[in-house]
């Protein structure tokens, strides 16, 4: 016989002798018409932007002389109050219900250890919802179930009811409402309760010693941080510095590995254009620059009105698949498989006949180069983005325009100053071989983009590329100008049908959401690194140890670079081990609301980013490193912390 069961038996026996000890009523009919409780349900904020969190508040108002039990209820007899979720919209997740501090009620007749936690008059139970970024803007209903025990002197009655909470999702970030400060303050006082089955969710208070529990029991989520830069000279505080950094960062983007294949093709375009009129060369260069500017304006709009950070487009599976298909198609063209309005600078015969490049062709090469640059965060870019993405839309557009200016500047200069082209070699047969090598470089880019996708999707994308190759081979090799118009139309129509049907057959096997959570979690848990969660960071407060949070993504090549150079450096690894550092990996390959929240609290919206939380009283004043950092920069953070002791 368990201790709670034994207590209930004693409690029931004493109730037969003393009328002031409550017993559970045999039925609920006495409460059907006029229960001594009122339930009110509200969602905060009442309008939420997809990808943000919302809180459901279930207010319980009790009639005088009645009370209900807390959760947990304490060692004495009774039934804890439980709020459970019955149904949620697809993609929405809910945490365990959270309860306000309760009043301690002693039962002296049952012994000094038989006390319980109770609520009188009224209380509120909170439950946090996390919405995915792709959630359709509309109104939803969250189905809940509330279970409690209504008690007063002499009687207790189990009470159950089903509830519905509204969730209004909006498509415009500016339309999102705010949570009243009084509600935010009250939520900070809550603690996680036990589930209906009696199991206790992973909660900070359950794992800490009693003194530490008292000190930090009010922590519900990561508090406001006061991040400190290890390299403060790279931080941005105003528009002028942001614009200057943006120009330089945009120029540096031309040399990022993601962009080099397309940029190299543009440079070869100047080799071709050297024989043409200065006016046409200038217009082609401006077309390329216009493509760059248009993409940066699109990125500015996404950042201003949809909350996108730098490189977040690569979290979108549809965008990745489109980029893979486009780059693979360009590679096929460079191998001479077909000719469309795609960069092609040399013919495939023995004699070189320079192809004339069109303005539209130059324009979309600029757009492609810019899209390929977005996973890269070169030097100076992170500091500029950290300040810019927290500003009003007009300043965001200004800084992104300077980014475009910096990236386009070399091509504008070469267009208007032909003398700058003298260092380029003359056209010749070497262009054919270089064109083919650029095709291989684009295929390498395809392979890199494939590694970003979950493993169970890659074979289907490769199959999709196979259908593209078959279709474009038919388009370019099975017809010629000597064929009749009817034959050319028929063959090319068949090629389009094969590519469309092949894409449908290949991509229909992909799940609707497309991301494999288990694979991502398994990768993040490799070596000594653990998957970042808010609970792990909060639990580390009492551990008196360093916490290192690495913000990374598979689509970010610079993240991989700093991990393999700085974070895997032997001296850095030894320092982590020496200080017993907790290593957490915040993977942003896909949507990751907890990691994104922490990154925003750190004042950043771009990666690579490394947060270093020192032990002790300065835990919530972490150091940080952004963009391309070195092993000695990581070690410098430990030295700065040691100087404070």
N, C-alpha and C positions, 0 to 999 in steps of 0.2 A: 504494500500500500504506500503510495507516494505521500510526501509531506502535505501538498495542497489538498489532496483528497481527504487525508486525516483531519486537516483543519476544517474542511467543510462539514464533516460529520460532527465535530465538536461544536461548531457554530450552530448547526441545526439542532443539536441536543439542547444547547443552552437557550435557544430561542423558544423551546417548549416551556422552560422555567421562567424566562424573562421576556415580557412582551416588548421591551424596547430594543431587542436585538432583531434586525430585519430578517425575514425569510422571503424566498422567491414565491410569488403568487403562482397558482396552478394554471392560470390562463391569462390571455391578454385582452379579453373581452371588455374588461372595465376601462381600458385605455383606447378602445377603438373609436369612440365618438369624441372624446376630449382628452387626448394624451397630455401629460404635464410637460411637454417639450415642444419647441418650435425649431424647425430646421430651415436655414437660409443658405443658398449656394450662390457664390459669386466667383467670377474669373478675373484675375488681374495679370496684365492689363486687359481691358475688355476688347481691345483690338491688337492682335499680335502679328508681327511680320514673320513670314516663313523662315525658319532657321533660328529663331529666338525662343526663349523660354517663357512659359506662362505659369501662374500659380492658381490652383483652385482652392478657394476658402470655403469650408463648410462650418457655418456658425451654428452652435447648439445653444439655444436659450431655454433655461429650465425655470419651472415655476418655483416659487418660494418653498422651502423645506425639502426640496428634492435635490439629489446629487447623482452624478455618474462617476465611474471610475476612470483613472488615468491609464496611460499605456507607456511603460509597464505600470501595473496596478500596485505593485508591492507584494510582500509575502503573505498578507492576510487574504481571506476569502473574498470572492467577487468575480465579476467578468470585466475584462479590460475593454475599453472602447476601441473599435476597429473600423477603419475606413479602407475599403478595397476597391480596386478598379475592375469593372466587368468587361468593358469594351473600349477600344481606342481606334481612331482613324489610322489607316495604314501608314507606317513610318513614325508615328508619334509614340514616345516612350514616357513612362511615369516612374518616378521614384517612390520609395516608401512614404507613407503618410507621416507627417511631423506634428508633434503635440507641444502645446505650451506648458510651462511648469505648473504642476498641480499642488494642491494643498494636502498636507499629511494628516491623516485621520487615525487616531489611536483607538484600539479596541482592548481596553484594560481587562475585560472579562476573558479574553482569549489569550492573554499573556503579553509580555512587553514586546515580543517580536512579531505580533500579528497586526501590524499597522498597514494601511493602504493609502494610495494616492487618489484623491477625488477632486472633482470640479463642482462648484456651486454657482448658481445664477447663470453663468454663461461661459463658454469657451469656444475657440475656433481651431479646427483641424486643417492643416495646409498640405497640399500635395503638388509637387512640381512636375510640369509637363515639358518635354523637350521636343520641339517640332523640327522636321527635316527641311532643308532648304527648298526642295522641290515640291513642297506641299501646296496643293491647289488653293488659291484664295477663295474661300467660301465659309459658310457657317457649319460647324460640326457639333455633335452632342457626345459628351463623355459620360458613359454609364457607370455609376458608382453604387456601392452597397455599404450602408452604415449599420453597425451593430453595436449596441451598448446595453447597459443595465440601469434602469431608472429606479432609484432607491430613496426611501425616506424611513423614519423611525417605524419599525415594525413590518415593512414589506419591501420587496424588490421585484421588478418585472423586467424580463428581457424584452428589448425593443429592437426591431429590425425594419429597415426601410430602404427602398431603391431611390436613387437620386440621379438627376441629369444636370451636367454642368455645360454651359455653352462655351464654344471655342470659335472665335471669329478671326479668321486668317485673312490678312490684307496683302495686296501685291505691292503697295507703295510704302517704303520705309517711313516716309514722312507722315503717313496715316496711322502709324502705330501709336497707341496711347501709352501713358506712363503709369507706373505703379505708385500709388500714394505713399509718401514717406512714412506715414504711420503704419502702413501694412509692411513695408520693408523692414522697419524697426522691429515689428512684432515677429516677423519670420525669423529674424536673427536670434530670437529667444527660444526657438523651438528645438526639439530633439526628435530623432527617429524612433518610432514605436515598433512593437513586435507585430508580425504578420498574423493573419487569422489562424494559421496552423500553430502558432506559438513560437515559431523560429524567430530569431533576432537577426535583422539585416546587419550587414557590416556597417558598424557605426563607430565613430570616433570615441564616444564615451565608454563603450564596452571594453576597449582595449587599453585604456589609460589607468594609471594609478589614481586614487581618490583625490590627492591634492591637485594633480594636473587636470583632472576632470573639472574641478571647481574653477580652475583658471581659464579653461578654454571650452567649457561645455556649451557656450553660446555660439560657437562657430558653426555655421550652416554651410557656408561656401567660402572659397578663397576670398579674403578681405581685399580692400584696396591696397595696392602695392606702391612702394616708393623705389622704383628701379634705379640703379646707379650704373652708368656706363663705365666699362673698363677703359675705353678709348673715347673720352668725351669730345675730342676735337672733331669727331665724325658725326656728332649729333647736330640736329637742325632745330633752330628756335624761331625762325622767321622766314618770310616769303623770299627775300633776296638770296639768302644762303640756300634755300630749297631750290630756287631756280638755277643758281650757279651749279650746285651739285647735280641737278637734273641734266643740264647741258653736258657736263663731263661724263655722267653715268650713261647718257644716251650714246655718246661717242664711243665709250668703252664697249657697249653692247655689240658693236660691229665685230668685235674680236672674240665674242663668246663662242664656244664650240657648237652651240645649237644653231647659230646663224651663219657660220662660215660657208657652208655649201652654197647657200643662195647668194650671199654677198660675193663670193668668188665668181659666180655666174654673171653678176652685174658688172664686176670689174672687167670680165672678158667682153661684156657688151660694149664697154668703152673702147676696147681694142678694135672691135668691129666698127664702131661709130667714128673712129679717128679718120676714116676716109670720107665721111659725109660732111654736110654743111654744118657750120657752127650753130645755126638756129635750130636745126633738127636735134643736134646733140644736146643743146640746152633744154629743149622741150622734153626729150626722153629722160633726162636727169630729173627734171621737175615732176614728171609723171611718177618716177620711182619715189621721190620725196613725198609726193601727194599720197601715195599708198601708205607710206609710213605714218603720215599725219592723220589720215582717216582712222587707222587702227588705234592710234593713241587717243583720239577723240572718243572712239567707241569704248576703250578701256576706262577713260575718265568718266563717261556716262555710267558705266557699270559700277564704278567705285562710288560715284555720287548718289545714285538712285537705287542701286541694288545691293550695296554693301560689300562688293567684291574687293578682295585684296590682290596684291601683285601675284600673278601666276595661278590664281584660283580657277581659271578656265580649264586648266589641266586636271581638275578634279572631276570635270564633266566627261562622262564616258562617251557621249555622242560627239563632243568636240574632239576627243582623242581619236576616235574611229575616222572622223572626217579628215583630220590632219594626216593620219596614216595613209588613207586612200589617196589624198592629193599628192603627198610627197612620193609615194610609190608610183603614181602615174607620171610625175615629172621624171623620175628615174628611167622609166620605160621610154619616154621621149628622148632622153639624152643618150640612150643606147641605140637610137635610130629605129625603134620598133614602129613608130607612127609619128605624124606631124600634125599638131594642133596648135592653137595659140599658146604654146608653152616655150620657155627659153630654149633656143636652138641656134648655136652660133657657127656651126660648120656643117657642111654637107657630108654625106657618107661616101662620096666618090673619090677618085684619085685627085681630081682637080678641085680646088677649094672655090666654091661660089658662096660668097658671104650672103647670109640670109638677112633680110631687112626686119628689124625689130619694130613692133608696133607700140603705140603709146599705151594701149590697154595692157599689153603684155608686160611692159615696164611697170605699170601701176600695180598689177596684182603680185609681181615679184616683190615690190615694196611691202605690200600687205602680208605676204607669206613670211618674209624675213622678220617682220615685227612680231607676228604671232609666235614664230619659233623662238624669239628672244624672251618671251614672257616667263618661261620657267627659270631663266637665269637672273640672278640678282648680283650684279657686279659691284665692285667697290663704289661707295658713295650712294648707291641706289637705296639701300635699306634705311639710312638716316633720313633721306629726302622723303621716302614713302611713309615712314613712321609719323612724320609731322604732317605731311600733306593729307593723308587719308582721314585725318581727324578735323579737317577744315571744311568750311562751306564749299558748295559746288564750284563757285567761280574761281576760288583759289586752286581747287583740284584741277580744273581745266587749264589754268595757267601753267601749273607745274608740269602736267602731262604734255602740254604743247612744247615746253622747253625740252622735255625728254625727246619728243619727236624731232625738234630742231637739232639737238645734239646728234641723234642717230643719222639724220639725213644730211648733215653738214658736209661730210666728205664727198658725197655724190653731187651736191649742188656746186661745190667748189670746182670739182673736175668738169662739170658741165659748162660753167661760165668762164673757166680759165683753161683753154685747151693746152696751154703750155705745161699744165700739170700732168698731161698724159704722155709727155715725152719719155718718161721712165718705163712706160709699158712696152713690151716687145711687139714687133710687127706681126700681123696675122700670118699664119702658115699652117703646115700640116700638124704641128704640135697641138693646134686647137682641137682637132678631132680626138686625140688621145686624152687631152685634158678634160674635154667634155665627157668622155666615158668614165674617167676617174671621178668626176663630180657625180656621175650617176651612181657609182659605188658609194660615194660619201652620203648621198641621199638614202640609199638602202641601209647604210649604217644608222642613219637617223631613224628610219622605220624600225629597225631592230631595237633601238633604244626606247622608242615610244611603246613598242610591244611589251617591254619589261615592266612598264608602269601598270599595264592591265593585269588583273588577276590571272593566275596560271590557267584556270579552267576556261578562260576566254581566248587565249592566244591562238589555239589551233583553229578556231572559227574565223578569226581575223585573217590568219594566213590563207585560209580557204577563200575568203572574200577577195584577197589580193590575187589569188590564182584566177578567179573569174574575171577580175579586171585585166589581167595580163592576156587572157584568151580573147576578151572583147576588143582590146586595143590592138592586138595582133591582127585580128580580122579587119579592123578599121584601117590600119595602115599598110598591111601587106597583101590583102586579098582583093584589093581594088586599085585602079590607077586611072589617070586622066584619059587613057585610051579606051576605057570601058564606057559603055552606055550609061546615061544618067539613071535609067531604071535599075541596072545592075548595081551601080554604086549606092543608090538609095536602099535597095533591098539588102545588100551585104551589111551596110552600116546600121540599118534598122535592126537586123538580126544581132549585130554586135551589141547594140544598146540593150536589147531584150535579154541577151545572155548575162550582161553585167548586172542589170536590175534584178533578174531572177536569181542570179548567183548571190547577190547581196541579200535578198530576202531569205534564201535557203540558209545562208551562213549566219545571219544575224538573228534569225527568229529563235535560235537555240539559246540565246543569251537571256538570263533572267531579267525581269522588268527593272529591278534596281541595279543589278549588274555587279555589285561589289561583294566579294567573298570575305566576310568579317573574320572567319577563322584563320584564313591565310594571312591577313594583315596582322592579326593579333599574334600569330605564331612568329612572324618575322620580327615584330617589335620586341618579343620576349627573348630574342636570341642573345647569347652570351650573358652578360650580367645586367643588361638593360631590361627594364620592365615597362609594360604599357602604362602610360600616364593616365591617372584618374585623380579627380579632386580629392577623393577619400585618402589616397596614398600621400598626397601632399599635406593634407591636414593632419594625418596621423604622424607625419614626420616632425611636426612641430615639437612634440614632447620627446623625440628621440635624441636631441642634442647632437645632430649629425648634419653634414652637408647634404643638400639635394641638388642634383644637376638635371635640368630638363632640356632635352635636345629637340627643338622643333624642326622637323624634317619632312620630306615627301619623296616618293620614288620619281616624280616628274621633275625634281629639282637637282640638276647635275652638280651645282655648287654645294648642295647639302652633302652629297656623296663625297665630294672632294674634301670638305672640312672634316667629315667623319673619319675618312681614311688617313688623313694627314695629321690633324690636330687631336682628335678625340682618341685615335688609336696609337698615338705616339707613346712610346714606352714610359717616358718620364711622366706624362699625363696620367696614364693608366696606374702607375705606381702611386701617384699623388692621390688619385681617387681611392685606391685601396688603403693607403695610409690613413686617410681621414674617414674611412668607412662611409663613403658617400653613397647615397641612394641615387641610382641612375635611372631616370625616367625618359622614355621616348614618346614624344607627342607627335604622332604620325598624322600628317595632313594630306596624305595621298588621296583620301576621300574626305567627305564632310565629317568633321570631328568637333562638335559643339564645345565640349569641355576644353579641348586644347585651344580652340579658337578664342574662347573666353579668356583663358590665361594669357594668351599672346596679346590680346587687346588690353588686358590689365597691365601688361608690361609696356604698353605704349607703342606696339608695333603691329604691322599688318603684312609683313613680308618675311620670307625665310631665305637663307639659313638664319637661325637665331638660337642663342644658347643662354639660358637663365641659370644662374648659380646662387642658390639660397644658402647663406652662411648660418651656422648654428647659433643659438642664443637669442638675445634680445633684438638683433638686427635681421632676424629671419625674413621678415616681411619688407626688407629693403634689399632685394637681391641685386647682384651684379649681372650685367648682360654683355654679350658680344653679338654682333650682327654681321651679315655678309661674309666675306672671306676673312677668316681669322686664323691665327697660327697657334701652335702648341704653347709658345711662350706667352701668348695673350691669355690663354686659359690659366696658366700657372700664375700670371700676374694677379688674377682675381683672388687666389688663395693668399698671395703676399699682401694684398690690400686688406684682406680680412684679418690677417695676423697683425698688421700694424695698428688695427683698432683695439686689439685686446690689451 
